[in-house]
Each structure stands twice: as structure tokens, then as C-alpha cells.
């Protein structure tokens, strides 16, 4: 069953109740595990994270004292600090819910296509609700319910997923871990250079619900204007019954990611890299520009080079020359082989230290 609700964050409680009823979600006596997409401490208005109003509505519906909110942020971001900055600590406390940093959770081994994976024990003990955000993604095209499950992993396994290839690893994870209910927050969605702050908010005023996460992802892709099979990790499936708003009435066209980030004349091509390298580069630039008095000569050099020429950062296991040419610098251990092969400047590390990137900037 699929359900499309037209709503706003002010009315999201009614939408959630309608969606749960349409999907006939019955957790029995189990605790409820809510896994939201909270990649970093973005403000709700960015459209990159599940809105606090959605989580509040779920806690109110089920009763907070039987709920667990569980997440781990992207590599390079402190999950506990993000819980605090986004207000999740206060929300959980207000409703009596448990808040779990999955990087610290007890894990059990699970067999999967690529050997063995350590997954949080909580997912075997609770009724699991996958609460994703509707977004485009610089590496995968789109990020929805299946991609949201990557946040369950240990950081070491998140890195391994990138080396394996996300289009192979994400479906393999779904084969061994399926949500009991899938929800997508598309009241404020994200298009363009998602999944974070470089994307552009797109207001759809929709909430999507489904019993099958893969089917719901396919519904979301159709709403976003993607063709079947265009997003490699989401296998095309036929859609079953859709209740609520009609699909043809809510279809739109999302701006696709170009596959790179750009700030002035600084270009970054992730080439399959995890967020560790991405955040290291971002932190280096932030450090330089937020405290220019600490590095006056570096700031001057950064600005002059930005005016006079392009600098191209490359990271990831699929490192290769992009279509943009300029001073090319390789970042992180995954790009070491390409750097050596092409005799390019290289900043090592997994992830590299922002200070080392600063030196080369």
C-alpha cells in the first residue's frame, strides 16, 4: 500500500495518522524504532533533514516512552553534538523517548552479499520505521528510504560501501534489513546539488507512506521526475495501489545534481568518496574564511588563486580527471593511486586533516 498526503508541517500530525491508517501499520507490543535522515546539523529550513515536526508527530501518535529515535550522522560530523544542535535531545526528553547514537549501539553480525556486516541489535528488537527525506544526491542521483539505511552503519562500513560501490551495497543492505514501515518527508524537499547545504529547497507539501521501502522509493522517483532505473541503487518495480493524492497531480521535475560542488573557482568532484573527504575540504575552507586574521597570507593566496585560475579537488575510489580543468589536487587515501599515477599533489588521510588541506590551499 502507498499513500500520498498533501500537508504542511503545521498539519503533519493529521497526515501521519492518515498514512499509518492507510498502511495498516501495527507494531503490536513492540517498541518503535524511528530512523530519521539527520545527516548533519542543518537548520530545518534547508530541506536536507527530516523536519522536527515530523518526529514530534510520530512520538505523539505512538507515545514517546515506547519510541527510540536512532541515527548516526555522516562521517566527519559529531552525532551527539548534532542531536543537541538540532533540538533532538529536547524533543526526545519532552516526550520521554530514547535517543540513540548508532555509532555507540551494540551490534550483531549479519550475513549479506559481501560477507558479514555488523548491524545494531535494536533493529531486531523493535518495529522499525524508516523516515527518509526526498532529496537529490551528488553521488547516487537521489537519496530516499534505501539510501537512508546507510546511516545505520558503523563509519568503517560506510567507507566500505563507497569502495564496494553504492549502487551495489545499498540494495544488498536492503536485502537483509527491511523497514516495517517507510515514510518520506517531502514537505520541503531538496533538488540540485544535494544531499546537503549546496542543494536548493523545493517545497512540495507532501508526505509519502508505504509498507515496502523499495516500492515507496519508486513512487518518490516518479514524483521527482526520474525515469525507472535512472537511480542505480533503486531497482524499478511496479507500483501497487496508491491512496490519497493522485500521482499525476503531484508529479514535478527536480533539478539533477551536476556531480560536483563549486564555490567561486574551487571545484570538488567526489568520484565515489564518502562524506569524510567532503567535510574535510569544507572544514578547511570554513577555517580559512571564518578566521582570516589567523592565516592572512593563506587567505590572500586563496583569493588570488580563486580569481586567476581554477582549482579542482578530486577524491574517492573512482578518481579521474573531470571535465573541468585547472590546478588538480587529490584528497584522501582513496585517490592516492590516481595521484601517484598522474604525478598530482596529494593530501593523504582517511579522512585527511583540514589543516593539511589548508596548507595546499
Secondary structure, 3 states (H helix, E strand, C coil): CEEEEECCHHHHHHHHHHHHHHCCCCCCCCEEEEEECCCCCCCHHHCCCCCHHHHHHHHHHHCHHHEEEEECCCCCCCHHHHHHHCCHHHHHHHHCCEEEEHHHCCEEEEEECCEEEEEECHHHHEEEEEEEEEEEECCCEEECHHHHHHHHCCHHHHHHHHHHCHHHHHHHHHHHCCCCEEEEEEEEEEEECCCCCCEEEEEEEEEEEECCHHHHHHHHHHHHCCCCCCCCCCCCCCCCCEEECCHHHHCCCCCCCCCCEEECCEEEECCCCCHHHHHHHHHHHHHHHHCHHHCHHHHHHHHHHHHHCCEEEEECCCCCCCCCCCEEEEECHHHHHHHHHHCCEEECCCCCCHHHHHHHC
